Amino acid sequence: MITLFAIIEFTRFESLSVTDGKKMLIEVSGLHKSFKGQMAVNNANFSIENPTIVGLLGSNGAGKSTTMRMMAGILKPDSGVVRIVGHDIINDRLSAQSHLGYLPEAASGFSNVTALEFLKFAASAQALERQDRKHAVEAVIDRLDLSSITGTTLGTLSKGWRQRVWLAQALIHDPSVLILDEPTDGLDPNQKLVLRKLLQEVAKTTAIIMSTHILEEAENLCEQVIVMNEGSIVANLPTQDLLDSEGRLATAVLDLTTSQVEH
């Protein structure tokens, strides 16, 4: 079960000034992680300078979720550096986390609290000023159309509604960076359309990196795609450069994830 321990720790620091100046929004350099001798992420390198949506693609076990968990400060890398708006996720973790929102894969936890209680807690834990919390909660409820389920406990919500509430906590403090692991998982077709429109709007001011198994989603949403295979990044290109003659990603992604690629 995934919890919000990283968010809970946000309560230990005061709100940061928004006068950081121009900085790279996401920097990942030389990232490695292994489990019991098995390499999960091997020398991942990429950066995102401006607001955009970047797709992280690859088959199950390619290293996508592990990479995103390290980027969010949930998992410590064996080596390498991640910076969020210039803040090192290891050495300055709380400052880095204050600039990001994170939606984990198959988010769960907090089963006995209502959606409203959960969002109030998230707003408080993100070190928002007291007078701003109520507005932040109301705004994100309206943004994700959650008013009908605010009094429902998370444990009794459907997977799709629960996914939307967890996305709301990622957005509640208007972060500069969003890390979304399968954000449309469990949503029905109409909910997916609404969420895609929302992400396109958010991406005007926010760097979004999202993993997805739905290639059509990456084709329609992402300006850039990063493809992982067996823990390594095998492509990091504008989406347009990987599309076939029919405007689809499937051919390139299949080739990249089923062949041995020199690194």
C-alpha positions in Angstrom: 0.0 0.0 0.0 1.3 3.4 -1.0 0.9 6.2 1.5 1.6 9.9 1.6 4.6 9.8 3.9 6.4 12.2 1.7 3.5 14.7 1.9 3.3 14.2 5.7 6.9 15.3 6.0 6.0 18.6 4.1 4.5 19.8 7.4 8.0 20.1 8.8 9.1 23.1 6.7 7.7 26.5 6.0 6.5 27.6 2.6 9.2 28.5 0.1 9.4 31.7 -1.7 8.3 31.6 -5.4 11.2 33.7 -6.5 13.6 30.9 -7.5 14.2 32.5 -10.9 14.5 30.5 -14.1 15.7 26.9 -13.5 15.5 23.6 -15.2 12.2 22.1 -14.0 13.4 18.5 -14.1 17.0 17.1 -14.3 17.7 13.4 -14.1 21.4 12.4 -14.4 23.1 9.0 -14.1 20.2 7.4 -12.2 20.7 3.8 -11.2 18.7 1.4 -9.0 18.9 -2.3 -8.5 16.9 -4.7 -6.3 18.6 -7.9 -5.0 21.3 -7.6 -7.7 18.7 -7.1 -10.5 19.2 -3.8 -12.4 15.8 -1.9 -12.4 17.1 1.5 -13.8 20.4 1.8 -15.6 22.0 5.2 -16.1 18.8 7.2 -16.8 19.5 10.7 -18.1 17.0 13.4 -19.3 15.8 16.9 -18.5 12.7 19.0 -19.0 13.2 22.8 -19.1 9.8 24.2 -19.9 6.1 23.4 -19.2 5.1 20.5 -21.4 3.8 16.9 -21.2 6.4 14.1 -21.6 5.4 10.5 -21.9 7.3 7.7 -20.3 6.7 4.5 -22.3 7.7 0.9 -22.0 6.5 -2.5 -21.2 5.8 -3.8 -17.6 9.1 -4.0 -15.8 10.9 -1.5 -18.0 11.8 0.7 -15.0 9.2 3.4 -15.4 7.6 3.4 -12.0 11.0 2.9 -10.3 12.3 6.0 -12.1 9.3 8.0 -11.2 9.5 7.0 -7.5 13.1 8.1 -7.4 12.2 11.4 -9.0 9.5 12.0 -6.4 11.8 11.2 -3.5 9.9 8.1 -2.5 12.7 5.7 -3.4 16.4 6.4 -2.9 18.6 5.7 -6.0 21.8 3.7 -5.7 23.5 6.6 -7.6 22.7 9.6 -9.7 21.0 12.9 -9.3 17.5 14.2 -9.6 16.8 17.9 -9.3 13.3 19.4 -9.2 13.3 23.2 -10.0 17.0 23.1 -9.1 16.5 21.3 -5.7 18.3 18.0 -5.2 15.7 15.3 -4.4 18.2 13.5 -2.0 20.1 16.3 -0.3 17.3 18.9 -0.3 14.3 16.6 -0.5 11.6 18.6 1.2 12.4 21.7 -0.9 12.3 19.6 -4.1 9.1 17.9 -3.1 7.4 21.2 -2.4 7.6 21.9 -6.1 6.1 18.7 -7.3 2.9 16.7 -7.3 3.0 12.9 -7.4 0.4 10.4 -8.4 1.6 6.9 -7.7 0.6 3.8 -9.7 -2.6 2.2 -8.2 -2.7 4.8 -5.5 -4.3 3.5 -2.3 -4.4 4.2 1.5 -6.4 6.5 3.8 -9.4 4.2 3.3 -11.3 5.5 6.3 -11.2 9.2 5.6 -13.6 11.0 3.3 -12.4 12.6 0.0 -12.9 16.0 1.6 -10.9 15.1 4.7 -8.1 13.7 2.5 -7.9 16.9 0.4 -7.9 19.1 3.5 -5.1 17.0 5.0 -3.2 17.3 1.7 -3.6 21.1 1.6 -2.4 21.3 5.2 0.5 19.0 4.6 1.7 20.9 1.5 2.4 23.9 3.9 -0.2 26.1 2.3 -1.0 29.2 4.4 -4.2 28.6 6.5 -6.2 31.2 4.5 -5.3 29.5 1.2 -6.2 26.0 2.2 -10.0 26.3 1.9 -9.6 28.0 -1.5 -7.2 25.3 -2.7 -9.5 22.5 -1.7 -12.5 24.1 -3.3 -10.6 24.9 -6.5 -9.3 21.3 -7.0 -12.8 19.8 -6.2 -14.3 22.0 -8.9 -11.4 21.3 -11.3 -11.8 17.5 -11.1 -15.6 17.6 -10.6 -15.4 15.8 -7.2 -18.3 17.6 -5.4 -20.6 14.5 -5.6 -18.2 12.3 -3.6 -16.6 14.6 -1.1 -18.4 12.9 1.8 -17.5 9.4 0.7 -14.6 7.5 2.3 -11.8 6.6 -0.1 -12.1 2.9 0.7 -15.6 2.8 -0.7 -15.0 4.8 -3.9 -14.7 3.1 -7.2 -11.2 2.8 -8.7 -11.9 5.7 -11.1 -13.1 8.1 -8.4 -10.3 7.2 -6.1 -7.8 7.9 -8.9 -9.3 11.3 -9.4 -9.1 12.1 -5.7 -5.4 11.2 -5.6 -4.8 13.3 -8.7 -6.5 16.1 -6.9 -4.0 15.9 -4.0 -1.1 16.0 -6.5 -2.5 19.2 -8.0 -3.7 20.9 -4.8 -0.7 23.2 -4.3 -0.3 24.1 -8.0 3.1 22.5 -8.4 5.7 23.3 -11.1 6.2 19.6 -11.8 3.8 16.8 -11.9 4.9 13.1 -11.9 2.0 10.9 -12.9 2.2 7.1 -12.9 -0.6 5.8 -15.2 -2.9 8.7 -14.4 -5.9 7.4 -16.5 -5.8 3.9 -15.0 -9.3 2.9 -13.9 -11.1 5.9 -15.5 -14.0 5.3 -17.9 -13.8 6.8 -21.5 -15.5 10.0 -20.5 -13.4 10.5 -17.5 -10.3 10.0 -19.6 -11.3 12.7 -22.0 -11.9 15.1 -19.2 -8.6 14.3 -17.6 -6.7 14.7 -20.9 -8.2 18.1 -21.4 -7.2 19.0 -17.8 -3.6 17.9 -18.3 -3.3 19.9 -21.5 -4.5 23.0 -19.6 -2.1 22.3 -16.6 0.8 21.8 -19.0 0.7 25.4 -20.0 2.4 26.2 -16.7 3.7 22.9 -15.5 6.2 20.2 -16.6 4.3 16.9 -16.6 6.0 13.5 -16.9 3.5 10.7 -17.2 3.8 7.0 -17.8 1.1 5.3 -19.8 0.5 2.0 -21.6 -2.0 3.7 -23.9 0.0 4.8 -26.9 -2.9 6.8 -28.3 -2.8 8.9 -25.2 0.9 9.6 -25.7 0.3 10.5 -29.3 -2.4 13.0 -28.4 -1.0 14.5 -25.3 2.8 14.3 -25.3 5.2 16.7 -27.0 8.1 14.3 -26.2 8.4 10.7 -25.3 11.0 8.7 -23.4 11.0 5.0 -24.1 12.5 2.6 -21.5 13.5 -1.0 -22.1 14.9 -3.3 -19.5 15.8 -0.4 -17.2 17.5 1.8 -19.8 16.3 4.7 -21.8 16.3 3.7 -25.5 14.8 6.8 -27.0 14.2 10.4 -25.8 12.7 12.3 -28.8 9.9 14.6 -29.9 6.8 12.5 -30.3 6.6 13.6 -33.9 10.0 11.9 -34.7 8.7 8.5 -33.6 5.3 8.5 -35.5 4.8 6.3 -38.5 3.1 7.3 -41.7 -0.3 6.8 -40.0 0.7 9.0 -37.1 1.0 6.1 -34.6 3.7 5.3 -32.1 3.2 1.6 -32.0 5.7 0.6 -34.6 8.6 2.6 -33.1 7.9 1.6 -29.5 7.6 -2.1 -30.5 10.9 -1.9 -32.3 12.6 -0.1 -29.4 11.4 -2.5 -26.7 11.9 -5.8 -28.4 15.4 -5.3 -29.9 18.8 -4.9 -28.2 19.9 -1.3 -28.4 23.4 0.0 -27.9 23.8 2.5 -25.1 
